[in-house]
Amino acid sequence: MKKIYFYLIFILITMMFFFGGCAKETLSEEDHIQDFTVSDVPNDDGTGLVLQWHPLDKSNRIIKYNIYRGHRPDSLFLLESLEVDPKVSQPESWLNYTDKDYNATLISFETAPRKLKKEKQQVSSGTLYGNVPRDPKVLAALLPHYDVLALINTPKYYKPSKRIELNEGETKNVYAGYNLNQFETIFANPKAEHSYYYCVVPVNETGRFLPATPILSAIPYNNRPDTTAIFYANYIKDTGEFRFEWSPPSGASNIVSWEAWLMPRYLLPQYYADQKANAQSPDSIFNANWQKGSIFLKEMQPEYWGQNFYDKTSPEEIKGKLSPDIQLSSYIPVLSYTSYWSSEDGSRVETFQSASLGKSIQIRNSKDLPEVPKYQVLDKPNDKGDNIVLSLGRPFAYVTQATFIDKEHTKFRVNYEISTNSVNDISKLLFRFLDSQGRVLDEVKEGYTDKIIYAHFPKNRNWKEDITVQIYSQLSNEKEFSSHLITQKINYDSKSLRFSGGDIYDGSQNLSILFYDIFRRTPLDSSFYPGMRFRAISRSYDQTVPYPETETVRLLKVDLASQLVLLDPHFTVALDEKTGATFRPSLFKQDTIEYMKALSAQIDSLSRQISSEDTLSETAKNLAALQDEKNFITSLSSYQQGIKAKNDKEWRKILRKELDLNTRSYEFRLLLTNSRGLWANEDDLPPAQKPQANIKGRTVFLHPEGEWFDTTKYATLIATILMGIFVVIALNQARHKDLYIRPIAGLEELDNAVGRATEMGRPVLFVPGWGSLGDPDTVATMMILNRIARKTAEYDIRLISPQVDYLVLPLAQEMVKNAYDEVGRPDAYNQDDIFFVSDVQFAFSAAVNGIIVREKVATVFYMGYFFAEALLMTETGNQAGAVQIAGTDAITQIPFFITTCDYTLIGEEFYATSAYLSRNPDLVGMLKSEDYFKIILVILAIIGVVLSSLGINTLLQFLPIE
């Protein structure tokens, strides 16, 4: 009866604790997010909303804020989790999240649930869900309200799609259908003038959801662009042209037109008044009274969108607009621009205008224009066919830093770098150092470009004064130094107490202030698009041309009958550069054949409607465009081969060959700018210096090709073959006679160290390094552990081995067990003495130190790769009076082992241990083959020293750098 009472009381107390712990805490006002707002992103293209709120106090220990979004107030899905540091949260600050530019994932198929799942925290006015599930019905409900893009694996896109034919009104449309799980990631961006609902839920470090914010809504609108565009204008006096460079305003990417103006400076008050009026007026109203007294220069409509735009006016364009005696210093350039937006059905069009004040006009001459270097477009050698290299001009060397290394300030050490162009190699350099009066201080010839030279300057000179250096180069295909030189100032820095390289001049051109802009296009592009901007001191540009792994596609709709996601089945394969005609076949062969039949029928119909002399009417122009399209498509070899394909799979395979050729081939254009409006491109080159852009009337596009062999690795191939030969020879020798291995002190003392532990009756400790299963040092460590375990089994002494890697642990246990079995002592093996401790560096070190002290170990072996914990462990072993033997290939820890251990196996001695102890012929043969190979390396080193001393660097250039 007493037991029954005891159990009842125990259950009652447990329930009290349980319900007491689950009781709802009283939440104060400080536990609720304050001032949560949702608003349209200002001055954008109508595709973004911004959320803003005050974070909770750090006493709430918030680790993240869950952000939920929906197109209906009653259903919101987890959009993103904004992680925060719980220790630094400040309630007076603001947290912001911008829902724009597809920056949040709608469905990630690695984490998305299969079904709708409600969140822990709910709101009275709606339902909060977790991630959008992998459910076609849910996706079908979301698609009409968002712009949805998806990533799909390229093979999946071109192979397993299903043809779906739908009757939509009076037309019959064909789609490519895919299973939802075939996509990798789906992104959704807000649409302009659609309502969206948001709320935020804070989550603390215990995983508890605190009260959610109210659900708020907002609508993104297309707005007037802001006034943050940066505009530069340069007037080239001798040619009478303006050159412009500008960067677009932030946020708006739908600007379609730019206008350059010259505004008299006396109109600046009017300009500022107009800008103030624009900020207070509706976006549809553009106040620009300053234009009435200004000079309109040009309307510009670049064919690309980028971070930098360029344009220029010809003298004919501005002729009559500028008087001969105009004072340009009295004018300031202004850039005005117009954004364009249309509704989804095209029934409503909006254009908004804005303006930005430019920088002061710079007046230049054509000789001030940057000089565009000659360049070559090359397939990068020794790669997999995924790189194209632009070689830009002649390679050169330049100084990075320098310092005096003696007290008399006469010996000058100079560090330099080489800007290579991927085509020509520099074989020799000449450095000429000049003082401030132009007197030569020293000349240094560099026979081997190891990027360090030493110069000797006269005594009793002001050693802190700036030094000018002239650098000449001799290329590998030249017999003497070129007259081309690089000039640079070496300036003394009183803070770092050394000299640093200044601006780099190539002739009169300061390369340090210039930038390259690389423009590129493929055969599928009608115009060039900007690529990378980089410093002009570079002499090569590596354009990565990756093999396609994923395709970015737009999701159109979901077919609920088949549960498939539908995409447009057409993709662009080829573009005719002359006529603009395109070949956009379908993934399904039959649809392309039907289209070509319809195209032929339409051409025949139009041909009967007009006369042969009619070439100017709209019908005639339409007929000509259709004929160009048909002629272009039928002339393509991919189409001619494709119509013979037996099925859709073969059809797509043929088209993809053409598509790969056209998407992975590039043509380039080069522009050089000072980033302040003074720029030049290939059009400014003399005709003789312009690159050969066309061959027989056709634009040259370079398609990278992969190589089977890397020709820079011939030395590695020869070394591998030699090593293989030495291994065979050494193995044969080891099996027929005993080969000599020099004594290693640490291994000679192994028996004594284990014997000492036996005499003292104390255990042996084996500490492994940090290697994992695939590392060579782990293999060597385990073989040494096996040999030591043999000795401890023979002497019947306890062996303890704490492990740092749980994957290595079973291997260590098996090595020790086999050793005990081999000596006939399986009963003495204790698996609990080989155990996992920790994979945290200093936790493992502390555990080893504790074992040394508690177990009073007599001998400690440290074998493997170690880090900073090595000295902590060996110091403890030293104080405990243990014999310590270490072996490692970690060069940073060898000094500490030598200082604190009795014996240390250095570098290769560690790897020779297994052969040394076992005398296994195969292991000994491998060891001796390495010795033979070292003899070859020593001979090569001697030959290299002699040849390089004579100025012959052929051997150094043949051997790999690493």
Helices and strands as residue ranges (DSSP letters): H 2-22, G 29-31, E 34-40, E 49-54, G 58-60, E 62-72, E 75-83, E 95-99, E 105-108, E 127-129, H 136-142, G 143-145, E 146-153, H 154-158, E 162-168, E 171-178, G 180-182, E 183-190, E 196-204, E 216-218, E 230-236, E 241-247, E 255-264, G 265-267, H 268-280, G 289-293, E 295-300, E 309-312, H 315-318, G 328-330, E 331-342, E 349-357, E 362-364, G 366-368, E 375-379, E 387-392, E 396-404, E 411-419, E 426-434, E 440-446, E 452-456, E 467-475, E 485-493, E 498-506, E 509-510, G 511-513, E 515-521, E 529-535, E 540-544, E 550-554, E 557-559, E 564-567, E 574-575, E 582-583, H 589-609, H 618-635, H 637-642, H 648-663, E 667-673, E 679-681, G 682-684, G 687-689, E 694-695, E 698-699, G 711-713, H 714-736, H 745-748, H 750-760, E 764-768, H 776-795, E 799-803, H 809-822, G 826-828, G 831-833, E 834-836, H 841-855, E 859-863, H 869-879, E 883-888, H 894-900, E 903-906, H 908-918, H 921-949, H 954-958
